[in-house]
Structures are given as structure tokens and as C-alpha cells.
Amino acid sequence: MRLSGRREFLRFLAASPLAASALAQDAPPITRAGDALSVSDFETLTGGKLPPAHLGYLMSGVDDDATLKRNREGFQHFQLRARRLVDVSKIDLRTEMFGVSWEAPIFLCPVGGQKMFHPEGEVAVARAAKAKKTTQILSTVSSAPVEQVAQALGRPLWYQMYMPTNWAGTEKMVRRAEAAGCPVLVWTVDLLGGRNTETAARMRRADTRNCAACHTDGVGSLKGRPMLDGIEGGINPPAANWTYLDRLRKLTKMKLIIKGIDTAEDARLCREHGADAVLVSNHGGRATETLRSTIESLAEVVDAVGSQIPVLVDSGFRRGTDIYKALALGARAVGIGRPYIYGLTAFGQEGVERVLDILQAELRRTMGQCGTPAIKDITRAAVRKSA
């Protein structure tokens, strides 16, 4: 009996997460992008490559970082309802956005100051997006100008706008994006009331380096940002309201997306004031400590606008199953931010490409396993919310 019990215990131990963790620790180090098997592999590498201030900028949320964590936890509240005996020999990830066919429903979210993470920054990301035929959104606080990034991408890129506090600055920024060939303007509205990035501030204090070579006035400063050249004043006017959206709609013929929406009420107002799409986002947990994940906010936004305008979503996506759940709840496409920055930090352009490859492969596999061979086949019947 003792021998039998010992065998049972050894079988249990071999199948336990502890054993898997031990095996992972003994695995050879990841020395090239192709060795990575998941987004988390790149995240692990990032921690050892960035100084404290840069790591804090990338990894922190606001207040107690609770919404940041909630973004990941939210996916656990949705189960997949896998259907069997469906022909899944040909999986089609293609989708359509504003009349343009996309190879996959995944896009690269705006992330500021990418030269903090790699010397080539946004240009390396653009080359990766070009290689993988992925849509890239450039941040207002980019460390490379839109013209240079557009040239590297080789096709029109979307431009994200933090609205200048001076309307003349807004007009100047919009005209510059138009001149660069940007077909879509993404106005981010979730920072108009300010934010408290406490963890980032603490990590900056722990960084004793002289940052003058790569920052003007420290991480997060607007000085030296090429897209703000010649624009007086700051950004994110706290007085902005729906009339600002009306003025913006009249100012440009670019498609207009409002980023940072997570309620039905605001989604309907976006539609009524002429937005062409909404992007459900809580800034990766870096805007307001709402304790709501975007995957949990998504359905009410989709229901509010119906089929009249597309709904996109970002914040917290790390797996193909995460993306699948968002598509099932009605999102047209899913944005990633930190994941591709992890890849950029670790291996530059090659790392970004590998992250996209991993997520597309995971999404393709999930579609096959759930019996939905095309994006159009993914409906709410494919998911169920847990009690």
C-alpha cells in the first residue's frame, strides 16, 4: 500500500504545475525571437532589459494597478463553447475595416516613446507591421515623426491624437496627419481628467541614471516629441466635451475613431456626433481605476451602436483565445500594445513579428477548435459568461 501510494504521488507530482515550472526553469534561454512560444516569454525577457524608469512606464497602471490586473482577469469570466465536426481545414482570419481587407483582426495600438525600448523604436515596429500586413497606429507622443514611420510602413498608417489644448494646435496636428496620408484619426479621450501613475513614479525614483541623452525633462515629458513641434501649450484639454467632437468631425475627412469608450451611453453619443467607429479601451489600465476590464465592457458598447459603426477593443490581450472572445462579443478587431513592445524590447523588428505570428497562430487554432473557420462564423453563441 505504501508503494502504491508513493507511485500515485509521483504521478500527481509529474502532472502538477510545479513540475511544469521546474521544467521551464531548466529550459534553454531564449536567445532569438523564434524561440519564444508565447507573449509571456517576451514579457519575461523585458524585465531584464529595461532600466527601472522605462520598465515602470511600460508596466504600470494607475492608483493600485487594480484595473491593469482586472484586464487580464476579465477573460477568465468568459468560457468558450467549442463546436465539433465542422470542416476547419481552411481557416480564414481576414476581416474588413473601412472598406480595406485585413489579413487578421489584430492591430498595433499607439504606444508613446518607443525608442525607450529599442533604438529604432516606431520605425522597427513599422517594418514589422509591413512584413506582417498589420495596421499600425502612431502615437502623438511618438519618438519618430509620422512621415518617417509612414515611409517605413510603406502604406497609410493610422494616427492617434491627444488633442492639443489650443485649437490652432489641433488644426495643425490634423493637417500634418492628413499630409502624411493617414486615412484614420484616433482621438484618445480617456486622459482628459488626468491620471495617477503611482507605480511608474515610484520606479522612476529608483532609477539613478542620467537620462539627458534620451529624454528631455524625464520619462513622460512632452519636450522633444516630434509630433508636437510647433504646437503651443499642452495636450488633453480638460474642458473638452461633445462639441469638440463636432468641431473635429467638421475639420477633417479622415475616418474618426474615439478611443477610450467603455459605456453604452458614450458609445451612442459617439455615433450621434459623427464618429466612424469607437475603440473600447481603458488605456491598458492606465487611465482610471474603474475596476472594469474592457472585455467585460465590450458587449454593452456593441449593443449600444448595433451594426451602425464598428467597435474595436484593446487592453489586456495576451492570447489568441482572448482575441477570439472579443470577436465573439462583437468586436471588429483587437488591438495589442504591451505585447508587441515586449517583442520590440527583446529583439526589435523580429520580436514584433514573432508576437504577431504567435497571436495569429493561437487565434487560428482557437477558431479551428471551436468550429468557426472564418471570422464571420464567430458569434456570441461561441462564448458564455461565467456566473
C-alpha positions as semicolon CSV with decimal commas, in nm:
position;residue;x (nm);y (nm);z (nm)
1;M;0,000;0,000;0,000
2;R;0,285;0,234;0,080
3;L;0,447;0,156;-0,258
4;S;0,119;0,210;-0,442
5;G;0,062;0,540;-0,264
6;R;0,411;0,656;-0,349
7;R;0,355;0,580;-0,717
8;E;0,028;0,774;-0,715
9;F;0,202;1,068;-0,551
10;L;0,480;1,066;-0,812
11;R;0,222;1,058;-1,092
12;F;0,044;1,353;-0,933
13;L;0,368;1,546;-0,891
14;A;0,472;1,484;-1,253
15;A;0,141;1,627;-1,377
16;S;0,139;1,930;-1,145
17;P;0,212;2,293;-1,237
18;L;0,508;2,278;-1,000
19;A;0,675;2,020;-1,224
20;A;0,600;2,227;-1,532
21;S;0,751;2,533;-1,364
22;A;1,066;2,340;-1,275
23;L;1,099;2,218;-1,634
24;A;1,058;2,575;-1,759
25;Q;1,338;2,691;-1,532
26;D;1,565;2,424;-1,676
27;A;1,476;2,508;-2,037
28;P;1,744;2,672;-2,255
29;P;1,734;3,053;-2,251
30;I;1,550;3,235;-2,529
31;T;1,823;3,387;-2,746
32;R;1,623;3,460;-3,061
33;A;1,267;3,564;-3,131
34;G;1,179;3,231;-3,288
35;D;1,244;3,052;-2,958
36;A;0,953;3,229;-2,787
37;L;0,634;3,027;-2,761
38;S;0,401;3,287;-2,610
39;V;0,368;3,657;-2,539
40;S;0,461;3,588;-2,177
41;D;0,805;3,467;-2,292
42;F;0,875;3,814;-2,429
43;E;0,734;3,978;-2,117
44;T;0,977;3,781;-1,903
45;L;1,271;3,895;-2,117
46;T;1,161;4,260;-2,097
47;G;1,212;4,283;-1,722
48;G;1,584;4,215;-1,758
49;K;1,644;4,453;-2,047
50;L;1,491;4,782;-1,933
51;P;1,605;5,028;-1,666
52;P;1,360;5,099;-1,382
53;A;1,209;5,419;-1,524
54;H;1,138;5,266;-1,866
55;L;1,005;4,945;-1,714
56;G;0,777;5,145;-1,484
57;Y;0,641;5,345;-1,777
58;L;0,559;5,024;-1,962
59;M;0,425;4,802;-1,687
60;S;0,231;5,027;-1,450
61;G;-0,136;5,110;-1,432
62;V;-0,295;5,380;-1,215
63;D;-0,354;5,401;-0,840
64;D;-0,321;5,042;-0,709
65;D;-0,287;4,888;-1,059
66;A;-0,615;4,704;-0,994
67;T;-0,773;4,779;-1,333
68;L;-0,450;4,673;-1,501
69;K;-0,485;4,333;-1,333
70;R;-0,860;4,323;-1,397
71;N;-0,800;4,344;-1,771
72;R;-0,633;4,004;-1,759
73;E;-0,871;3,853;-1,504
74;G;-1,175;3,956;-1,708
75;F;-1,107;3,696;-1,976
76;Q;-1,150;3,419;-1,718
77;H;-1,516;3,515;-1,686
78;F;-1,590;3,405;-2,043
79;Q;-1,591;3,041;-2,144
80;L;-1,560;2,908;-2,498
81;R;-1,838;2,688;-2,638
82;A;-1,645;2,466;-2,877
83;R;-1,841;2,307;-3,162
84;R;-1,723;1,983;-3,321
85;L;-1,734;1,807;-3,658
86;V;-1,715;2,127;-3,860
87;D;-1,485;2,144;-4,163
88;V;-1,196;2,355;-4,036
89;S;-0,939;2,250;-4,296
90;K;-0,920;2,610;-4,417
91;I;-0,911;2,885;-4,155
92;D;-0,967;3,241;-4,280
93;L;-0,860;3,526;-4,049
94;R;-0,945;3,801;-4,294
95;T;-1,171;4,085;-4,190
96;E;-1,268;4,424;-4,331
97;M;-1,229;4,771;-4,184
98;F;-1,344;5,090;-4,358
99;G;-1,354;4,907;-4,690
100;V;-0,999;4,772;-4,653
101;S;-0,933;4,398;-4,625
102;W;-0,714;4,298;-4,330
103;E;-0,517;3,973;-4,315
104;A;-0,617;3,928;-3,950
105;P;-0,833;4,118;-3,697
106;I;-0,532;4,238;-3,498
107;F;-0,377;4,587;-3,500
108;L;-0,091;4,763;-3,322
109;C;-0,208;5,019;-3,066
110;P;-0,037;5,355;-3,017
111;V;0,242;5,344;-2,759
112;G;0,444;5,657;-2,688
113;G;0,820;5,698;-2,690
114;Q;0,915;5,360;-2,836
115;K;1,284;5,448;-2,855
116;M;1,279;5,392;-2,480
117;F;1,251;5,023;-2,564
118;H;1,466;4,989;-2,877
119;P;1,692;5,233;-3,067
120;E;1,478;5,206;-3,383
121;G;1,151;5,244;-3,194
122;E;0,842;5,308;-3,406
123;V;1,035;5,257;-3,730
124;A;1,121;4,898;-3,636
125;V;0,755;4,843;-3,548
126;A;0,651;4,986;-3,885
127;R;0,879;4,745;-4,067
128;A;0,730;4,457;-3,872
129;A;0,377;4,577;-3,948
130;K;0,470;4,598;-4,315
131;A;0,611;4,245;-4,315
132;K;0,300;4,106;-4,143
133;K;0,048;4,330;-4,325
134;T;-0,078;4,470;-3,996
135;T;-0,233;4,810;-3,927
136;Q;-0,019;5,038;-3,709
137;I;-0,148;5,335;-3,509
138;L;0,114;5,600;-3,434
139;S;0,103;5,787;-3,103
140;T;0,102;6,165;-3,071
141;V;0,394;6,123;-2,831
142;S;0,587;5,908;-3,077
143;S;0,965;5,932;-3,068
144;A;0,970;5,930;-3,451
145;P;0,778;6,165;-3,683
146;V;0,476;6,039;-3,875
147;E;0,647;6,098;-4,210
148;Q;0,940;5,870;-4,123
149;V;0,716;5,596;-3,983
150;A;0,484;5,612;-4,284
151;Q;0,782;5,570;-4,515
152;A;0,898;5,261;-4,322
153;L;0,548;5,115;-4,325
154;G;0,513;5,171;-4,697
155;R;0,139;5,235;-4,680
156;P;-0,103;5,461;-4,492
157;L;-0,092;5,434;-4,113
158;W;-0,349;5,547;-3,861
159;Y;-0,273;5,844;-3,638
160;Q;-0,368;5,866;-3,271
161;M;-0,432;6,214;-3,137
162;Y;-0,402;6,356;-2,790
163;M;-0,582;6,678;-2,865
164;P;-0,374;6,993;-2,808
165;T;-0,523;7,238;-2,560
166;N;-0,507;7,510;-2,826
167;W;-0,747;7,458;-3,120
168;A;-0,493;7,604;-3,359
169;G;-0,259;7,326;-3,247
170;T;-0,532;7,071;-3,312
171;E;-0,577;7,200;-3,667
172;K;-0,202;7,190;-3,726
173;M;-0,173;6,833;-3,597
174;V;-0,467;6,711;-3,804
175;R;-0,335;6,873;-4,122
176;R;0,005;6,713;-4,068
177;A;-0,154;6,368;-4,031
178;E;-0,358;6,427;-4,347
179;A;-0,048;6,536;-4,539
180;A;0,128;6,215;-4,431
181;G;-0,155;6,017;-4,590
182;C;-0,320;5,894;-4,270
183;P;-0,673;5,776;-4,353
184;V;-0,788;5,739;-3,991
185;L;-0,765;5,970;-3,688
186;V;-0,798;5,808;-3,345
187;W;-0,886;6,064;-3,077
188;T;-0,799;5,932;-2,730
189;V;-1,038;6,078;-2,471
190;D;-0,965;5,880;-2,154
191;L;-0,690;6,106;-2,014
192;L;-0,874;6,440;-2,018
193;G;-0,913;6,433;-1,639
194;G;-0,551;6,339;-1,567
195;R;-0,421;6,019;-1,410
196;N;-0,215;5,889;-1,120
197;T;0,058;5,652;-1,243
198;E;0,185;5,580;-0,895
199;T;0,387;5,266;-0,970
200;A;0,566;5,438;-1,258
201;A;0,653;5,733;-1,032
202;R;0,799;5,501;-0,768
203;M;1,011;5,318;-1,023
204;R;1,140;5,648;-1,165
205;R;1,267;5,738;-0,818
206;A;1,461;5,412;-0,811
207;D;1,638;5,499;-1,138
208;T;1,964;5,682;-1,073
209;R;2,077;5,714;-1,436
210;N;2,138;6,040;-1,618
211;C;1,860;6,034;-1,878
212;A;1,952;6,355;-2,057
213;A;2,076;6,160;-2,359
214;C;1,735;6,008;-2,437
215;H;1,478;6,226;-2,255
216;T;1,416;6,595;-2,209
217;D;1,287;6,656;-1,857
218;G;1,242;6,284;-1,784
219;V;1,018;5,997;-1,890
220;G;0,674;6,119;-1,994
221;S;0,781;6,472;-2,081
222;L;0,633;6,624;-2,398
223;K;0,951;6,809;-2,484
224;G;1,137;6,668;-2,780
225;R;0,834;6,483;-2,919
226;P;0,846;6,542;-3,297
227;M;0,468;6,542;-3,347
228;L;0,436;6,831;-3,102
229;D;0,691;7,053;-3,277
230;G;0,546;7,400;-3,327
231;I;0,237;7,330;-3,117
232;E;0,197;7,564;-2,825
233;G;0,056;7,460;-2,488
234;G;-0,014;7,112;-2,364
235;I;-0,243;6,830;-2,464
236;N;-0,569;6,677;-2,338
237;P;-0,788;6,983;-2,267
238;P;-0,996;6,910;-1,955
239;A;-1,275;7,133;-2,090
240;A;-1,329;6,908;-2,394
241;N;-1,689;6,794;-2,443
242;W;-1,908;6,664;-2,726
243;T;-1,890;6,995;-2,911
244;Y;-1,518;6,929;-2,959
245;L;-1,608;6,611;-3,142
246;D;-1,845;6,810;-3,362
247;R;-1,566;7,056;-3,448
248;L;-1,323;6,773;-3,515
249;R;-1,574;6,600;-3,741
250;K;-1,607;6,917;-3,949
251;L;-1,230;6,970;-3,954
252;T;-1,128;6,652;-4,137
253;K;-1,247;6,393;-4,385
254;M;-1,031;6,125;-4,223
255;K;-1,226;5,843;-4,064
256;L;-1,268;5,932;-3,698
257;I;-1,242;5,680;-3,414
258;I;-1,298;5,772;-3,050
259;K;-1,066;5,573;-2,821
260;G;-1,131;5,524;-2,451
261;I;-1,504;5,443;-2,455
262;D;-1,639;5,182;-2,215
263;T;-2,009;5,263;-2,161
264;A;-2,319;5,232;-2,375
265;E;-2,413;5,595;-2,316
266;D;-2,088;5,733;-2,454
267;A;-2,088;5,488;-2,742
268;R;-2,428;5,614;-2,855
269;L;-2,312;5,976;-2,826
270;C;-2,005;5,896;-3,037
271;R;-2,231;5,760;-3,308
272;E;-2,471;6,055;-3,286
273;H;-2,186;6,307;-3,314
274;G;-2,043;6,152;-3,629
275;A;-1,772;5,911;-3,515
276;D;-1,697;5,638;-3,768
277;A;-1,604;5,382;-3,500
278;V;-1,536;5,350;-3,129
279;L;-1,246;5,181;-2,956
280;V;-1,331;5,023;-2,622
281;S;-1,025;5,090;-2,409
282;N;-0,913;5,176;-2,058
283;H;-0,564;5,263;-2,179
284;G;-0,431;4,926;-2,067
285;G;-0,540;5,005;-1,711
286;R;-0,354;5,337;-1,729
287;A;-0,645;5,583;-1,732
288;T;-0,899;5,542;-1,450
289;E;-0,921;5,285;-1,172
290;T;-1,265;5,167;-1,284
291;L;-1,212;4,801;-1,190
292;R;-1,379;4,709;-1,521
293;S;-1,194;4,509;-1,783
294;T;-1,254;4,602;-2,144
295;I;-1,373;4,251;-2,229
296;E;-1,648;4,300;-1,968
297;S;-1,738;4,644;-2,109
298;L;-1,738;4,535;-2,472
299;A;-2,084;4,381;-2,509
300;E;-2,273;4,686;-2,382
301;V;-2,086;4,912;-2,625
302;V;-2,152;4,677;-2,917
303;D;-2,521;4,658;-2,824
304;A;-2,542;5,038;-2,796
305;V;-2,422;5,111;-3,150
306;G;-2,559;4,798;-3,316
307;S;-2,432;4,745;-3,667
308;Q;-2,418;5,117;-3,745
309;I;-2,049;5,168;-3,668
310;P;-1,764;4,922;-3,597
311;V;-1,641;4,859;-3,245
312;L;-1,275;4,786;-3,176
313;V;-1,120;4,692;-2,842
314;D;-0,781;4,682;-2,667
315;S;-0,629;4,644;-2,318
316;G;-0,507;4,320;-2,165
317;F;-0,499;4,091;-2,469
318;R;-0,225;3,827;-2,447
319;R;-0,367;3,514;-2,610
320;G;-0,547;3,410;-2,924
321;T;-0,833;3,291;-2,704
322;D;-0,862;3,646;-2,564
323;I;-0,894;3,782;-2,917
324;Y;-1,148;3,515;-3,008
325;K;-1,368;3,608;-2,711
326;A;-1,366;3,974;-2,814
327;L;-1,463;3,886;-3,171
328;A;-1,745;3,667;-3,038
329;L;-1,876;3,958;-2,833
330;G;-1,891;4,178;-3,142
331;A;-1,553;4,349;-3,180
332;R;-1,443;4,403;-3,540
333;A;-1,073;4,389;-3,444
334;V;-0,846;4,375;-3,139
335;G;-0,551;4,599;-3,056
336;I;-0,234;4,499;-2,874
337;G;0,008;4,739;-2,704
338;R;0,237;4,590;-2,441
339;P;0,276;4,254;-2,622
340;Y;0,447;4,400;-2,927
341;I;0,654;4,634;-2,708
342;Y;0,779;4,325;-2,524
343;G;0,884;4,184;-2,860
344;L;1,041;4,514;-2,965
345;T;1,238;4,538;-2,641
346;A;1,369;4,184;-2,667
347;F;1,451;4,152;-3,038
348;G;1,348;4,467;-3,227
349;Q;1,157;4,420;-3,552
350;E;1,197;4,043;-3,537
351;G;1,040;4,035;-3,192
352;V;0,735;4,233;-3,304
353;E;0,688;3,999;-3,599
354;R;0,711;3,693;-3,374
355;V;0,448;3,832;-3,136
356;L;0,210;3,879;-3,429
357;D;0,286;3,530;-3,558
358;I;0,214;3,376;-3,217
359;L;-0,117;3,557;-3,169
360;Q;-0,236;3,482;-3,520
361;A;-0,142;3,115;-3,481
362;E;-0,325;3,097;-3,148
363;L;-0,633;3,265;-3,295
364;R;-0,627;3,034;-3,597
365;R;-0,603;2,729;-3,370
366;T;-0,887;2,851;-3,147
367;M;-1,109;2,911;-3,449
368;G;-1,043;2,558;-3,567
369;Q;-1,103;2,401;-3,229
370;C;-1,428;2,594;-3,183
371;G;-1,566;2,506;-3,527
372;T;-1,560;2,859;-3,671
373;P;-1,342;2,854;-3,984
374;A;-1,400;3,221;-4,075
375;I;-1,424;3,541;-3,873
376;K;-1,787;3,584;-3,982
377;D;-1,869;3,250;-3,816
378;I;-1,767;3,374;-3,471
379;T;-2,080;3,489;-3,286
380;R;-2,191;3,525;-2,925
381;A;-2,303;3,162;-2,940
382;A;-1,931;3,080;-2,917
383;V;-1,892;3,223;-2,566
384;R;-2,068;3,201;-2,236
385;K;-2,020;3,428;-1,938
386;S;-1,943;3,251;-1,613
387;A;-2,157;3,305;-1,306
